[in-house]
């Protein structure tokens, strides 16, 4: 079993989603059954949502009072209604939500069994909110134990495994967008394409510069995204951790022994290092022209050349550029 969840602002919006048929599956039954927990009016989701909203309004400090959770079984599993409800109730108890309002909604429009739970984080009596914290480990622990007890297919999670189980390889997990592309449109997800052409690049790279060069040969670029790294071809993106083992930002920084460096900064460093080793007196006329152009380009980029090269060397290059400008050789 796997679980997906999110916090939401509106009970009505979640209820509407749970009730509304998907546009391409109108011929399938959307809602197979519903069950309420601590709900007075549970004859339909709309009235239940209004009741839950009324209770949540008793704690105005809670901005997202809805916990929307779905539990899905493997396609080969065939859980009964009582088993689906029992697993849902076990998860609620593990999260200390067993006294909170909840609506269980089983859907029948997928090729696998799954049940949604719309939960009110605000307690119906105390009006105190349940602060979930890092709750995924508790959810996965509950699912792992239930799978074994009920003889469902075991699906070890990232956060919890039974003693003899191994954590899954994150590269085997497709993002929701990638999964839809595979299932719905028959496309090969970009994540899998990058794995095929670049996984060994991540494994063998010795530095940030080495990794950038390897990826560039395949038309790929490495860039920061929020708190991590992604690989892109300038049209699509894939998280590095989904492409190769031990390739998160933190793991690569530890392996390379330095903080993140993008390709542009590395290229600038190489150009500046080239200038640091130039002896202007030894340059030919053609060499003076090329080095003058290089210095002029770097100087306008604001990379603090004076501090990198030293005042004397910097001033020498400024004189060189001025001389070449007079000759009209730089095209500046």
Residue pairs with C-beta under 8 A, 6 or more apart in sequence:
1 71
1 72
1 73
1 74
1 87
1 143
1 146
1 147
1 152
1 155
2 71
2 72
2 143
2 155
2 157
3 69
3 70
3 71
3 72
3 91
3 136
3 139
3 140
3 143
4 69
4 70
4 72
5 67
5 68
5 69
5 70
5 139
6 67
6 68
7 64
7 66
7 67
7 68
7 121
8 14
8 64
8 66
8 67
8 68
9 63
9 64
9 65
9 66
10 53
10 66
11 48
11 49
11 50
11 52
11 53
11 56
11 65
11 66
11 118
11 120
12 46
12 49
12 50
12 53
14 49
14 66
14 68
14 118
15 45
15 46
15 48
15 49
15 103
15 118
18 31
18 45
18 105
18 107
18 116
18 118
19 30
19 31
19 45
19 46
20 30
21 28
21 30
21 109
22 30
22 109
25 109
28 108
28 109
29 108
29 109
30 107
30 108
30 109
31 105
31 106
31 107
31 108
32 106
32 107
32 108
33 81
33 105
33 106
34 42
34 44
34 45
34 103
34 104
34 105
34 106
35 42
35 85
35 103
35 104
36 42
36 48
36 101
36 102
36 103
36 104
37 89
37 92
37 100
37 101
37 102
37 103
37 104
38 99
38 100
38 101
38 102
38 124
39 48
39 51
39 52
39 101
39 102
39 103
40 51
41 47
41 48
41 51
42 48
42 103
45 103
45 105
45 118
48 101
48 103
48 118
49 103
49 118
51 101
52 65
52 66
52 101
52 103
52 118
52 120
55 101
55 120
55 122
55 124
55 127
56 62
56 65
56 120
56 121
56 122
58 122
58 127
59 65
59 122
59 127
59 128
59 129
61 129
62 121
62 122
62 129
64 121
65 120
65 121
65 122
65 129
66 118
66 119
66 120
66 121
67 97
67 117
67 118
67 119
67 120
67 121
67 132
68 116
68 117
68 118
68 119
69 91
69 116
69 117
69 119
69 139
70 114
70 115
70 116
70 117
71 84
71 87
71 88
71 91
71 114
71 115
71 117
71 143
72 110
72 112
72 113
72 114
73 79
73 112
73 113
73 114
73 152
73 153
74 112
74 152
74 153
74 155
75 111
75 112
76 153
77 112
77 113
77 152
77 153
78 113
79 87
79 113
79 150
79 152
81 106
83 150
84 104
84 106
84 113
84 115
85 104
85 115
86 146
87 115
87 142
87 143
87 146
87 150
88 104
88 115
88 117
89 98
90 142
90 146
91 117
91 139
91 142
91 143
92 98
92 100
92 102
92 117
92 119
94 138
94 139
94 141
94 142
95 130
95 132
95 135
95 138
95 139
96 130
97 119
97 121
97 130
99 123
99 124
99 125
100 119
100 120
100 121
100 122
100 123
100 124
100 130
101 119
101 120
101 124
102 117
102 118
102 119
102 120
103 117
103 118
104 115
104 116
104 117
105 115
105 116
105 117
105 118
106 113
106 114
106 115
106 116
107 114
107 115
107 116
121 129
121 130
121 132
122 128
122 129
122 130
123 129
123 130
136 157
136 159
137 159
137 160
140 157
140 158
140 159
140 160
141 160
143 155
143 157
144 154
144 156
144 157
144 160
144 161
144 162
144 165
145 162
146 152
147 153
147 154
147 155
148 154
148 162
154 162
154 165
155 168
156 162
156 165
156 166
156 167
156 168
157 167
157 168
158 167
158 168
158 170
161 167
169 245
170 241
170 242
171 195
171 241
171 242
171 243
171 244
171 245
173 242
174 182
174 189
174 191
174 192
174 242
175 189
175 191
175 239
175 242
178 189
178 190
178 191
178 192
179 189
181 187
181 189
182 188
182 189
190 233
190 236
190 237
190 238
191 238
191 239
191 242
191 243
194 220
194 231
194 238
194 243
195 242
195 243
195 244
197 218
197 220
198 214
198 215
198 218
198 220
198 231
198 243
198 244
199 243
199 244
201 211
201 214
201 215
201 218
202 211
202 240
202 243
202 244
202 245
202 247
203 244
203 245
204 214
205 211
205 214
205 256
206 256
207 256
207 258
208 252
208 256
208 258
208 260
208 261
208 266
209 261
209 266
211 222
211 252
212 221
212 222
212 262
212 263
212 266
215 221
215 222
215 231
216 263
219 233
220 231
220 232
220 233
221 231
221 232
221 233
221 234
221 263
222 229
222 230
222 231
222 240
222 262
222 263
223 229
223 230
223 232
223 262
224 230
224 249
224 260
224 262
225 237
225 239
227 249
228 239
228 240
228 241
228 248
228 249
229 239
229 240
229 247
229 248
229 249
229 252
229 260
230 237
230 238
230 239
230 240
231 237
231 238
231 240
231 243
232 238
240 247
240 248
240 249
240 252
241 247
241 248
246 252
246 255
249 260
252 260
253 259
253 260
268 298
268 301
268 303
271 294
271 298
272 298
272 303
272 305
272 308
272 309
274 294
275 291
275 294
275 295
275 298
275 305
275 309
275 313
275 317
276 308
276 309
276 313
278 291
280 288
280 291
280 316
280 317
280 320
283 291
288 320
288 323
288 324
289 324
289 329
289 330
291 317
291 320
292 317
292 320
292 321
292 324
292 329
292 330
293 330
293 331
293 332
295 305
295 317
295 320
295 321
296 321
296 330
296 332
298 305
299 305
299 317
299 321
305 314
305 317
306 314
309 317
321 330
321 332
324 330
325 332
